[in-house]
Amino acid sequence: MKTIKIQNDLATEIKKEKKKSKIEILTQENELLVKSLKKPG
């Protein structure tokens, strides 16, 4: 039973990391867009 609990915890952690990295990637893309929009022309 204990190994199943550990696997579930790991799966939960991985899901959290994936969500976080998706948000970070979106933020980086938005920053790039903003920078390119601010450039004249």
PDB file of N, CA, C, O and CB in Angstrom:
ATOM      1  N   MET A   1       0.826  -1.209   0.000  1.00  0.00           N
ATOM      2  CA  MET A   1       0.000   0.000   0.000  1.00  0.00           C
ATOM      3  C   MET A   1       0.862   1.260   0.000  1.00  0.00           C
ATOM      4  O   MET A   1       0.509   2.268  -0.613  1.00  0.00           O
ATOM      5  CB  MET A   1      -0.935   0.005   1.214  1.00  0.00           C
ATOM      6  N   LYS A   2       1.985   1.190   0.689  1.00  0.00           N
ATOM      7  CA  LYS A   2       2.801   2.387   0.825  1.00  0.00           C
ATOM      8  C   LYS A   2       3.379   2.842  -0.522  1.00  0.00           C
ATOM      9  O   LYS A   2       3.482   4.041  -0.782  1.00  0.00           O
ATOM     10  CB  LYS A   2       3.927   2.135   1.817  1.00  0.00           C
ATOM     11  N   THR A   3       3.755   1.879  -1.377  1.00  0.00           N
ATOM     12  CA  THR A   3       4.339   2.251  -2.668  1.00  0.00           C
ATOM     13  C   THR A   3       3.319   2.974  -3.533  1.00  0.00           C
ATOM     14  O   THR A   3       3.669   3.897  -4.268  1.00  0.00           O
ATOM     15  CB  THR A   3       4.865   1.009  -3.401  1.00  0.00           C
ATOM     16  N   ILE A   4       2.043   2.556  -3.449  1.00  0.00           N
ATOM     17  CA  ILE A   4       1.001   3.226  -4.237  1.00  0.00           C
ATOM     18  C   ILE A   4       0.883   4.685  -3.798  1.00  0.00           C
ATOM     19  O   ILE A   4       0.757   5.582  -4.632  1.00  0.00           O
ATOM     20  CB  ILE A   4      -0.367   2.497  -4.082  1.00  0.00           C
ATOM     21  N   LYS A   5       0.924   4.916  -2.495  1.00  0.00           N
ATOM     22  CA  LYS A   5       0.843   6.283  -1.961  1.00  0.00           C
ATOM     23  C   LYS A   5       1.993   7.123  -2.511  1.00  0.00           C
ATOM     24  O   LYS A   5       1.783   8.260  -2.935  1.00  0.00           O
ATOM     25  CB  LYS A   5       0.877   6.273  -0.405  1.00  0.00           C
ATOM     26  N   ILE A   6       3.195   6.576  -2.507  1.00  0.00           N
ATOM     27  CA  ILE A   6       4.366   7.306  -3.000  1.00  0.00           C
ATOM     28  C   ILE A   6       4.196   7.632  -4.485  1.00  0.00           C
ATOM     29  O   ILE A   6       4.482   8.749  -4.916  1.00  0.00           O
ATOM     30  CB  ILE A   6       5.662   6.482  -2.773  1.00  0.00           C
ATOM     31  N   GLN A   7       3.725   6.646  -5.269  1.00  0.00           N
ATOM     32  CA  GLN A   7       3.524   6.874  -6.701  1.00  0.00           C
ATOM     33  C   GLN A   7       2.490   7.973  -6.935  1.00  0.00           C
ATOM     34  O   GLN A   7       2.673   8.812  -7.817  1.00  0.00           O
ATOM     35  CB  GLN A   7       3.083   5.576  -7.397  1.00  0.00           C
ATOM     36  N   ASN A   8       1.409   7.978  -6.157  1.00  0.00           N
ATOM     37  CA  ASN A   8       0.381   9.004  -6.285  1.00  0.00           C
ATOM     38  C   ASN A   8       0.953  10.377  -5.958  1.00  0.00           C
ATOM     39  O   ASN A   8       0.671  11.355  -6.651  1.00  0.00           O
ATOM     40  CB  ASN A   8      -0.810   8.691  -5.370  1.00  0.00           C
ATOM     41  N   ASP A   9       1.750  10.445  -4.910  1.00  0.00           N
ATOM     42  CA  ASP A   9       2.374  11.710  -4.540  1.00  0.00           C
ATOM     43  C   ASP A   9       3.277  12.209  -5.664  1.00  0.00           C
ATOM     44  O   ASP A   9       3.272  13.396  -5.990  1.00  0.00           O
ATOM     45  CB  ASP A   9       3.178  11.554  -3.238  1.00  0.00           C
ATOM     46  N   LEU A  10       4.046  11.305  -6.251  1.00  0.00           N
ATOM     47  CA  LEU A  10       4.934  11.686  -7.354  1.00  0.00           C
ATOM     48  C   LEU A  10       4.128  12.200  -8.544  1.00  0.00           C
ATOM     49  O   LEU A  10       4.478  13.212  -9.152  1.00  0.00           O
ATOM     50  CB  LEU A  10       5.808  10.492  -7.781  1.00  0.00           C
ATOM     51  N   ALA A  11       3.051  11.495  -8.867  1.00  0.00           N
ATOM     52  CA  ALA A  11       2.210  11.902  -9.990  1.00  0.00           C
ATOM     53  C   ALA A  11       1.646  13.294  -9.745  1.00  0.00           C
ATOM     54  O   ALA A  11       1.597  14.123 -10.654  1.00  0.00           O
ATOM     55  CB  ALA A  11       1.068  10.890 -10.211  1.00  0.00           C
ATOM     56  N   THR A  12       1.223  13.544  -8.514  1.00  0.00           N
ATOM     57  CA  THR A  12       0.675  14.852  -8.163  1.00  0.00           C
ATOM     58  C   THR A  12       1.744  15.933  -8.321  1.00  0.00           C
ATOM     59  O   THR A  12       1.477  17.005  -8.863  1.00  0.00           O
ATOM     60  CB  THR A  12       0.127  14.843  -6.720  1.00  0.00           C
ATOM     61  N   GLU A  13       2.944  15.644  -7.846  1.00  0.00           N
ATOM     62  CA  GLU A  13       4.047  16.603  -7.961  1.00  0.00           C
ATOM     63  C   GLU A  13       4.358  16.900  -9.423  1.00  0.00           C
ATOM     64  O   GLU A  13       4.572  18.054  -9.795  1.00  0.00           O
ATOM     65  CB  GLU A  13       5.302  16.068  -7.253  1.00  0.00           C
ATOM     66  N   ILE A  14       4.382  15.857 -10.251  1.00  0.00           N
ATOM     67  CA  ILE A  14       4.689  16.041 -11.674  1.00  0.00           C
ATOM     68  C   ILE A  14       3.631  16.919 -12.329  1.00  0.00           C
ATOM     69  O   ILE A  14       3.956  17.805 -13.119  1.00  0.00           O
ATOM     70  CB  ILE A  14       4.778  14.677 -12.398  1.00  0.00           C
ATOM     71  N   LYS A  15       2.357  16.672 -11.997  1.00  0.00           N
ATOM     72  CA  LYS A  15       1.272  17.483 -12.547  1.00  0.00           C
ATOM     73  C   LYS A  15       1.445  18.943 -12.152  1.00  0.00           C
ATOM     74  O   LYS A  15       1.272  19.842 -12.975  1.00  0.00           O
ATOM     75  CB  LYS A  15      -0.093  16.959 -12.069  1.00  0.00           C
ATOM     76  N   LYS A  16       1.788  19.173 -10.890  1.00  0.00           N
ATOM     77  CA  LYS A  16       2.008  20.547 -10.409  1.00  0.00           C
ATOM     78  C   LYS A  16       3.136  21.201 -11.206  1.00  0.00           C
ATOM     79  O   LYS A  16       3.008  22.343 -11.647  1.00  0.00           O
ATOM     80  CB  LYS A  16       2.344  20.555  -8.885  1.00  0.00           C
ATOM     81  N   GLU A  17       4.236  20.478 -11.387  1.00  0.00           N
ATOM     82  CA  GLU A  17       5.382  21.017 -12.121  1.00  0.00           C
ATOM     83  C   GLU A  17       4.997  21.356 -13.553  1.00  0.00           C
ATOM     84  O   GLU A  17       5.398  22.397 -14.075  1.00  0.00           O
ATOM     85  CB  GLU A  17       6.546  20.019 -12.110  1.00  0.00           C
ATOM     86  N   LYS A  18       4.217  20.479 -14.197  1.00  0.00           N
ATOM     87  CA  LYS A  18       3.815  20.715 -15.576  1.00  0.00           C
ATOM     88  C   LYS A  18       2.971  21.980 -15.674  1.00  0.00           C
ATOM     89  O   LYS A  18       3.169  22.802 -16.569  1.00  0.00           O
ATOM     90  CB  LYS A  18       3.040  19.510 -16.126  1.00  0.00           C
ATOM     91  N   LYS A  19       2.022  22.130 -14.740  1.00  0.00           N
ATOM     92  CA  LYS A  19       1.182  23.330 -14.738  1.00  0.00           C
ATOM     93  C   LYS A  19       2.038  24.571 -14.583  1.00  0.00           C
ATOM     94  O   LYS A  19       1.864  25.556 -15.301  1.00  0.00           O
ATOM     95  CB  LYS A  19       0.136  23.264 -13.614  1.00  0.00           C
ATOM     96  N   LYS A  20       2.976  24.513 -13.627  1.00  0.00           N
ATOM     97  CA  LYS A  20       3.828  25.650 -13.349  1.00  0.00           C
ATOM     98  C   LYS A  20       4.661  26.007 -14.586  1.00  0.00           C
ATOM     99  O   LYS A  20       4.769  27.178 -14.950  1.00  0.00           O
ATOM    100  CB  LYS A  20       4.740  25.354 -12.146  1.00  0.00           C
ATOM    101  N   SER A  21       5.241  25.001 -15.222  1.00  0.00           N
ATOM    102  CA  SER A  21       6.104  25.283 -16.369  1.00  0.00           C
ATOM    103  C   SER A  21       5.294  25.837 -17.540  1.00  0.00           C
ATOM    104  O   SER A  21       5.792  26.677 -18.291  1.00  0.00           O
ATOM    105  CB  SER A  21       6.853  24.014 -16.798  1.00  0.00           C
ATOM    106  N   LYS A  22       4.040  25.371 -17.707  1.00  0.00           N
ATOM    107  CA  LYS A  22       3.193  25.917 -18.760  1.00  0.00           C
ATOM    108  C   LYS A  22       2.977  27.404 -18.528  1.00  0.00           C
ATOM    109  O   LYS A  22       3.058  28.200 -19.463  1.00  0.00           O
ATOM    110  CB  LYS A  22       1.844  25.175 -18.819  1.00  0.00           C
ATOM    111  N   ILE A  23       2.700  27.780 -17.278  1.00  0.00           N
ATOM    112  CA  ILE A  23       2.474  29.190 -16.948  1.00  0.00           C
ATOM    113  C   ILE A  23       3.757  29.985 -17.200  1.00  0.00           C
ATOM    114  O   ILE A  23       3.704  31.092 -17.735  1.00  0.00           O
ATOM    115  CB  ILE A  23       2.012  29.347 -15.465  1.00  0.00           C
ATOM    116  N   GLU A  24       4.896  29.432 -16.821  1.00  0.00           N
ATOM    117  CA  GLU A  24       6.166  30.127 -17.031  1.00  0.00           C
ATOM    118  C   GLU A  24       6.441  30.324 -18.512  1.00  0.00           C
ATOM    119  O   GLU A  24       6.906  31.388 -18.919  1.00  0.00           O
ATOM    120  CB  GLU A  24       7.314  29.352 -16.385  1.00  0.00           C
ATOM    121  N   ILE A  25       6.158  29.304 -19.327  1.00  0.00           N
ATOM    122  CA  ILE A  25       6.375  29.407 -20.770  1.00  0.00           C
ATOM    123  C   ILE A  25       5.475  30.486 -21.349  1.00  0.00           C
ATOM    124  O   ILE A  25       5.928  31.298 -22.155  1.00  0.00           O
ATOM    125  CB  ILE A  25       6.112  28.053 -21.467  1.00  0.00           C
ATOM    126  N   LEU A  26       4.207  30.508 -20.951  1.00  0.00           N
ATOM    127  CA  LEU A  26       3.269  31.520 -21.443  1.00  0.00           C
ATOM    128  C   LEU A  26       3.747  32.914 -21.059  1.00  0.00           C
ATOM    129  O   LEU A  26       3.669  33.845 -21.861  1.00  0.00           O
ATOM    130  CB  LEU A  26       1.850  31.268 -20.887  1.00  0.00           C
ATOM    131  N   THR A  27       4.239  33.056 -19.834  1.00  0.00           N
ATOM    132  CA  THR A  27       4.722  34.359 -19.372  1.00  0.00           C
ATOM    133  C   THR A  27       5.898  34.823 -20.225  1.00  0.00           C
ATOM    134  O   THR A  27       5.966  35.988 -20.615  1.00  0.00           O
ATOM    135  CB  THR A  27       5.133  34.291 -17.886  1.00  0.00           C
ATOM    136  N   GLN A  28       6.825  33.904 -20.514  1.00  0.00           N
ATOM    137  CA  GLN A  28       7.981  34.254 -21.339  1.00  0.00           C
ATOM    138  C   GLN A  28       7.540  34.670 -22.733  1.00  0.00           C
ATOM    139  O   GLN A  28       8.065  35.636 -23.287  1.00  0.00           O
ATOM    140  CB  GLN A  28       8.961  33.078 -21.424  1.00  0.00           C
ATOM    141  N   GLU A  29       6.576  33.948 -23.310  1.00  0.00           N
ATOM    142  CA  GLU A  29       6.083  34.283 -24.648  1.00  0.00           C
ATOM    143  C   GLU A  29       5.425  35.653 -24.636  1.00  0.00           C
ATOM    144  O   GLU A  29       5.621  36.446 -25.557  1.00  0.00           O
ATOM    145  CB  GLU A  29       5.088  33.216 -25.149  1.00  0.00           C
ATOM    146  N   ASN A  30       4.644  35.935 -23.594  1.00  0.00           N
ATOM    147  CA  ASN A  30       3.989  37.234 -23.491  1.00  0.00           C
ATOM    148  C   ASN A  30       5.011  38.353 -23.393  1.00  0.00           C
ATOM    149  O   ASN A  30       4.839  39.405 -24.010  1.00  0.00           O
ATOM    150  CB  ASN A  30       3.058  37.268 -22.284  1.00  0.00           C
ATOM    151  N   GLU A  31       6.073  38.138 -22.623  1.00  0.00           N
ATOM    152  CA  GLU A  31       7.114  39.157 -22.487  1.00  0.00           C
ATOM    153  C   GLU A  31       7.764  39.437 -23.835  1.00  0.00           C
ATOM    154  O   GLU A  31       8.043  40.589 -24.166  1.00  0.00           O
ATOM    155  CB  GLU A  31       8.176  38.714 -21.465  1.00  0.00           C
ATOM    156  N   LEU A  32       8.006  38.383 -24.615  1.00  0.00           N
ATOM    157  CA  LEU A  32       8.599  38.565 -25.934  1.00  0.00           C
ATOM    158  C   LEU A  32       7.659  39.368 -26.835  1.00  0.00           C
ATOM    159  O   LEU A  32       8.097  40.262 -27.560  1.00  0.00           O
ATOM    160  CB  LEU A  32       8.920  37.200 -26.574  1.00  0.00           C
ATOM    161  N   LEU A  33       6.362  39.042 -26.782  1.00  0.00           N
ATOM    162  CA  LEU A  33       5.388  39.758 -27.603  1.00  0.00           C
ATOM    163  C   LEU A  33       5.357  41.239 -27.214  1.00  0.00           C
ATOM    164  O   LEU A  33       5.365  42.115 -28.079  1.00  0.00           O
ATOM    165  CB  LEU A  33       3.981  39.129 -27.451  1.00  0.00           C
ATOM    166  N   VAL A  34       5.322  41.502 -25.938  1.00  0.00           N
ATOM    167  CA  VAL A  34       5.277  42.896 -25.453  1.00  0.00           C
ATOM    168  C   VAL A  34       6.510  43.653 -25.922  1.00  0.00           C
ATOM    169  O   VAL A  34       6.408  44.788 -26.387  1.00  0.00           O
ATOM    170  CB  VAL A  34       5.179  42.942 -23.903  1.00  0.00           C
ATOM    171  N   LYS A  35       7.686  43.019 -25.797  1.00  0.00           N
ATOM    172  CA  LYS A  35       8.926  43.671 -26.223  1.00  0.00           C
ATOM    173  C   LYS A  35       8.893  43.977 -27.712  1.00  0.00           C
ATOM    174  O   LYS A  35       9.311  45.058 -28.127  1.00  0.00           O
ATOM    175  CB  LYS A  35      10.139  42.792 -25.894  1.00  0.00           C
ATOM    176  N   SER A  36       8.404  43.045 -28.521  1.00  0.00           N
ATOM    177  CA  SER A  36       8.396  43.272 -29.965  1.00  0.00           C
ATOM    178  C   SER A  36       7.345  44.315 -30.339  1.00  0.00           C
ATOM    179  O   SER A  36       7.515  45.036 -31.322  1.00  0.00           O
ATOM    180  CB  SER A  36       8.132  41.954 -30.716  1.00  0.00           C
ATOM    181  N   LEU A  37       6.276  44.401 -29.578  1.00  0.00           N
ATOM    182  CA  LEU A  37       5.251  45.415 -29.840  1.00  0.00           C
ATOM    183  C   LEU A  37       5.753  46.811 -29.497  1.00  0.00           C
ATOM    184  O   LEU A  37       5.393  47.791 -30.148  1.00  0.00           O
ATOM    185  CB  LEU A  37       3.982  45.109 -29.045  1.00  0.00           C
ATOM    186  N   LYS A  38       6.587  46.886 -28.469  1.00  0.00           N
ATOM    187  CA  LYS A  38       7.094  48.193 -28.011  1.00  0.00           C
ATOM    188  C   LYS A  38       8.121  48.777 -28.971  1.00  0.00           C
ATOM    189  O   LYS A  38       8.340  49.988 -28.997  1.00  0.00           O
ATOM    190  CB  LYS A  38       7.714  48.063 -26.622  1.00  0.00           C
ATOM    191  N   LYS A  39       8.756  47.900 -29.769  1.00  0.00           N
ATOM    192  CA  LYS A  39       9.750  48.396 -30.733  1.00  0.00           C
ATOM    193  C   LYS A  39       9.088  49.294 -31.769  1.00  0.00           C
ATOM    194  O   LYS A  39       8.006  48.968 -32.257  1.00  0.00           O
ATOM    195  CB  LYS A  39      10.467  47.221 -31.430  1.00  0.00           C
ATOM    196  N   PRO A  40       9.712  50.419 -32.118  1.00  0.00           N
ATOM    197  CA  PRO A  40       9.117  51.292 -33.130  1.00  0.00           C
ATOM    198  C   PRO A  40       8.999  50.593 -34.468  1.00  0.00           C
ATOM    199  O   PRO A  40       9.880  49.822 -34.848  1.00  0.00           O
ATOM    200  CB  PRO A  40       9.936  52.560 -33.284  1.00  0.00           C
ATOM    201  N   GLY A  41       7.926  50.853 -35.180  1.00  0.00           N
ATOM    202  CA  GLY A  41       7.696  50.211 -36.461  1.00  0.00           C
ATOM    203  C   GLY A  41       7.039  48.879 -36.229  1.00  0.00           C
ATOM    204  O   GLY A  41       6.751  48.158 -37.184  1.00  0.00           O
TER     205      GLY A  41
END
